[in-house]
Amino acid sequence: MRIFITGGTGLVGSAALKALLDHGHDVTALARSEEKAEQLSQMGATPMRGDLTDPTKWIPAALEHEGIIHAAATFESNMGDTDIAMVNNLVEHASNLPADTKINLIYTGGCWLYPEAPVIPITERHVLDPLPAFEWMLDSIEHLHACSNFNLTVIHPGIVVAKDRGLICGLVEQIRQSGQMTIVGSLDTHYPLVHADDLGDLYRRAIQAGQSGLLLNASGFKSASLEEIAKTVAEQTGLAYKVAVQPLENAIEQYGDWAAGLGRSQRMEADRAKDTLNWEPAFDSVEKMVADCL
């Protein structure tokens, strides 16, 4: 398939890009700078210069592809307005395509669109209760769903980790450098974790399937508490378990309103992805995820 992707150098997008290329797909990736274009080219994609904030320059070309994966966000104060404007432009251009044109489209949501759920695991049937910083995603999803030219799949990843970046990698680096790990909020907070490699495989399966109206949660296992994660990091690095807890309010002040999600305790199931697309996460435990970061 010929597939267009945004966020191709990000944690989620780069994993999806790799999975697609590994399975022989032809991938074009949006690049906001020459540096990103060179990076994407080295990864094996065809870079297309453009920016999320100016979608009119690249959306017509994106719609010439068989599939589109949206895995980018600015994480700036205007990220909601930027995303909604991009989606509006995408739908406007897609609506002018022939009625029989169908493009497989994946939109990236996230577990923070769901409410706190520290006991009963979240499924796709749960009522949404988005973090205020991401409430705009519901408008984007609704607008895309209404466009008949898209076979829309929405994927809600858990907290994404990877070999070289993300929560666990950061904790490993902290304990090795300073002998202490910093946890935001509370050690009792539960996170549904998903490894980027597994998530990339799910994106690949979903874009190939092209099912319309499909909603998928993505987590390698239901959850792990921050205490369990930190203790596993200490055990596998062979270093003493020592943590400092940063108040959630401080994290919000430092990173922005979106950081409130770091305090949202959740468990989440991904049975639908497994049953519908035969998805089998390789990283299905905290131990495996930590071992990958060592």
Residue, then its C-alpha position, 0 to 999 in steps of 0.5 A: m500500500r501507499i501510505f502517508i503518515t504524520g508524526g513519523t519521527g515521534l514515538v508512535g509514528s516512528a514505530a508505525l513507520k518501521a512496521l510498515l516498511d518492514h512489510g513492504h509498504d511505500v510510506t510518505a512522511l510529513a517532515r516539518s524541517e530539513e532535519k526531519a526530512e533527512q531523518l525520515s529519509q534515512m529511516g526509509a520513508t519518502p519525506m514530504r515537507g510540510d507542517l501541521t499548522d499549514p495543512t493546505k500545502w500537503i493534504p491534497a498530496a496526502l489524499e492521493h495515498e491508499g492509507i493515512i496515519h495521523a500520529a502527530a501532535t504539537f503538544e503546545s498550547n494550541m495543539g487542539d486548534t491545530d489538530i481541528a483545523m487540520v482535520n477540517n481541511l482534510v475532510e473538506h478536501a476528501s469530500n471532493l473526491p469521487a464517492d467511491t474513493k475510500i482511504n484507510l485512515i487511522y487517527t491516534g487518540g489515547c488512554w487519557l480520553y477515558p476516565e480514571a479506572p484503577v480497578i475495572p479495566i477499560t474496554e472500548r465500550h467505556v464512556l469517554d471522559p477525556l482529560p480537558a487538555f485532549e477534549w478536542m480529540l472528540d471533535s476531530i474523531e466525530h468529524l472524520h467519522a462523518c466523512s464517507n470517503f474514509n475507512l476510519t480506525v481510531i486507536h487509543p494507545g496506553i502509555v507508550v514505552a520504547k527501547d530508547r525513549g519513554l517512561i521506563c527508559g527514562l527511569v533506567e537513565q535516572i537510576r543509573q545516573s543519580g541512584q534515584m528515580t522520580i515518579v509523578g503523582s503517586l506510586d499507587t497510580h496504574y498505567p496501561l503500558v504498550h511497547a512501541d514495537d507492538l503498537g507499530d505492528l497494530y497500526r500496520r495491521a489496522i491500516q491493512a485491514g481498513q475496517s470502517g468505524l473500528l475502535l481499538n485500545a492498545s496495551g500490552f497488558k492491563s496495567a502496572s503501578l508506578e511502584e511496580i515499574a520502579k521496583t522492576v527497574a531497580e531489580q533489573t539494573g541491580l541498583a538500590y530502589k530509591v524514588a522521589v515523588q514529584p507533586l502532580e501540580n509541579a509536573i503540570e506547571q513544568y510541562g503543561d495541562w496535558a501532564a495532568g494525565l500522568g496522575r490518571s490511574q487506569r487499567m485497560e484491555a486490548d482484547r478487541a485488537k487481539d480478536t479482530l486483527n490477531w494482534e499479539p503483543a510481544f512485550d506483555s509484562v513489565e519485566k520484558m519492557v524493562a529488560d528491553c531498555l537495559 
